[in-house]
Amino acid sequence: MSIYEQIIEELKIESSAILRVAEQLDQLSIERAFELLAKCRGKVVVSGVGKTGIIARKISATLASTGTGSIFLHAAEALHGDLGMIEPGDVLIAISNSGNSTELVSLIPFLKFNEIPIIALTGNPSSILAKNADVTLNCHVPPELEPLGLVPTSSTTVALAVGDALAIALLRHKKFQLQDYARFHPGGAIGKKLLLKVSDLMHQGVELPVQSGKALMADVIVEMTSKKLGCSAIIDAKGILIGMITDGDLRRQLQDKGNSLLAYSAEECMTASPRSIKAEQLAVSALSLMEEYKITMLPVINDAGNPVGMLHMHDLIRAGIL
């Protein structure tokens, strides 16, 4: 069997393990586990040791990022002081394929005494952990689906899938939306797209290039050069945006008017009625406008139509909106 065939075979084995467990989980246990998590007044503590500890950490991270307060508790460290992380009102998800992990089993007396509900994700429904859990989710995977019958691969994949399924069920129950997800991911691409506003990125104040429509093109070029944005907003006598002049406009006008260009007014050379955006709008909306109309600069106006800022495509790129 080639390397390719071996890898594809392992993927099929692990996916079949998930399907097998999906069929063997009983409805009552799933609903009870979900009820404990949905009604949790504290946080969801997810615990494991070894490979299942890594899976537990990931499940906890998924819960926390989707609106369910959660922490990871290393089962071994818990026995040396970290049990203080568990408080009344919490719920514990314990992950152990054998269900007899010494570290996890040693936590049971403390959990029982403090009335902390236990949800067990285990491949051994007859184990000590399963017998002491409030709910047991049967994640049994036949030994033949694990390399040498010992190396945790399919069993950890199953545990992760079950944890993810619970997290997604809670997400839907809480009506958790993309905007909520963005709040917990302000540094990520999704967070930036849904949280950053035009006002966060635009050039304003002394950085804003703006000239009167009556100004000569010589003055407009000086303004564009000094502000280094390659454009200038053009306003009327009331300060309302009436046009834009960009580097591209300058090249076209120079071809048309030659050396006499500097004597023309901005009003005669501008692109009238340019696309614009409001400062309070999302930066991703500005990107959509720029892409739709194939422009790289967008004037920002207030409710009265006065330019208050300028947004360049490079500003969006630097902010990671693209």
Secondary structure in CASP SS format (residue, H / E / C, confidence):
PFRMAT SS
TARGET T0000
AUTHOR 0000-0000-0000
METHOD secondary structure of the structure
MODEL  1
M C 1.00
S C 1.00
I H 1.00
Y H 1.00
E H 1.00
Q H 1.00
I H 1.00
I H 1.00
E H 1.00
E H 1.00
L H 1.00
K H 1.00
I H 1.00
E H 1.00
S H 1.00
S H 1.00
A H 1.00
I H 1.00
L H 1.00
R H 1.00
V H 1.00
A H 1.00
E H 1.00
Q H 1.00
L C 1.00
D C 1.00
Q H 1.00
L H 1.00
S H 1.00
I H 1.00
E H 1.00
R H 1.00
A H 1.00
F H 1.00
E H 1.00
L H 1.00
L H 1.00
A H 1.00
K C 1.00
C C 1.00
R C 1.00
G C 1.00
K C 1.00
V E 1.00
V E 1.00
V E 1.00
S E 1.00
G E 1.00
V C 1.00
G C 1.00
K H 1.00
T H 1.00
G H 1.00
I H 1.00
I H 1.00
A H 1.00
R H 1.00
K H 1.00
I H 1.00
S H 1.00
A H 1.00
T H 1.00
L H 1.00
A H 1.00
S H 1.00
T C 1.00
G C 1.00
T C 1.00
G C 1.00
S E 1.00
I E 1.00
F E 1.00
L E 1.00
H E 1.00
A H 1.00
A H 1.00
E H 1.00
A H 1.00
L C 1.00
H C 1.00
G C 1.00
D H 1.00
L H 1.00
G H 1.00
M H 1.00
I C 1.00
E C 1.00
P C 1.00
G C 1.00
D C 1.00
V E 1.00
L E 1.00
I E 1.00
A E 1.00
I E 1.00
S E 1.00
N C 1.00
S C 1.00
G C 1.00
N C 1.00
S C 1.00
T H 1.00
E H 1.00
L H 1.00
V H 1.00
S C 1.00
L C 1.00
I H 1.00
P H 1.00
F H 1.00
L H 1.00
K H 1.00
F H 1.00
N C 1.00
E C 1.00
I C 1.00
P C 1.00
I E 1.00
I E 1.00
A E 1.00
L E 1.00
T E 1.00
G C 1.00
N C 1.00
P C 1.00
S C 1.00
S C 1.00
I H 1.00
L H 1.00
A H 1.00
K H 1.00
N H 1.00
A C 1.00
D C 1.00
V E 1.00
T E 1.00
L E 1.00
N E 1.00
C C 1.00
H C 1.00
V C 1.00
P C 1.00
P H 1.00
E H 1.00
L H 1.00
E C 1.00
P H 1.00
L H 1.00
G H 1.00
L C 1.00
V C 1.00
P C 1.00
T C 1.00
S H 1.00
S H 1.00
T H 1.00
T H 1.00
V H 1.00
A H 1.00
L H 1.00
A H 1.00
V H 1.00
G H 1.00
D H 1.00
A H 1.00
L H 1.00
A H 1.00
I H 1.00
A H 1.00
L H 1.00
L H 1.00
R H 1.00
H H 1.00
K C 1.00
K C 1.00
F C 1.00
Q C 1.00
L H 1.00
Q H 1.00
D H 1.00
Y H 1.00
A H 1.00
R H 1.00
F C 1.00
H C 1.00
P C 1.00
G C 1.00
G C 1.00
A H 1.00
I H 1.00
G H 1.00
K H 1.00
K H 1.00
L H 1.00
L H 1.00
L C 1.00
K E 1.00
V H 1.00
S H 1.00
D H 1.00
L H 1.00
M C 1.00
H E 1.00
Q C 1.00
G H 1.00
V H 1.00
E H 1.00
L C 1.00
P C 1.00
V E 1.00
Q E 1.00
S E 1.00
G C 1.00
K C 1.00
A C 1.00
L E 1.00
M H 1.00
A H 1.00
D H 1.00
V H 1.00
I H 1.00
V H 1.00
E H 1.00
M H 1.00
T H 1.00
S H 1.00
K H 1.00
K C 1.00
L C 1.00
G C 1.00
C E 1.00
S E 1.00
A E 1.00
I E 1.00
I E 1.00
D C 1.00
A C 1.00
K C 1.00
G C 1.00
I C 1.00
L E 1.00
I E 1.00
G E 1.00
M E 1.00
I E 1.00
T E 1.00
D H 1.00
G H 1.00
D H 1.00
L H 1.00
R H 1.00
R H 1.00
Q H 1.00
L H 1.00
Q H 1.00
D H 1.00
K H 1.00
G H 1.00
N H 1.00
S H 1.00
L H 1.00
L H 1.00
A H 1.00
Y C 1.00
S E 1.00
A H 1.00
E H 1.00
E H 1.00
C H 1.00
M C 1.00
T E 1.00
A E 1.00
S C 1.00
P C 1.00
R C 1.00
S C 1.00
I E 1.00
K E 1.00
A C 1.00
E C 1.00
Q C 1.00
L E 1.00
A H 1.00
V H 1.00
S H 1.00
A H 1.00
L H 1.00
S H 1.00
L H 1.00
M H 1.00
E H 1.00
E H 1.00
Y H 1.00
K C 1.00
I C 1.00
T C 1.00
M E 1.00
L E 1.00
P E 1.00
V E 1.00
I E 1.00
N C 1.00
D C 1.00
A C 1.00
G C 1.00
N C 1.00
P E 1.00
V E 1.00
G E 1.00
M E 1.00
L E 1.00
H E 1.00
M H 1.00
H H 1.00
D H 1.00
L H 1.00
I H 1.00
R H 1.00
A C 1.00
G C 1.00
I C 1.00
L C 1.00
END
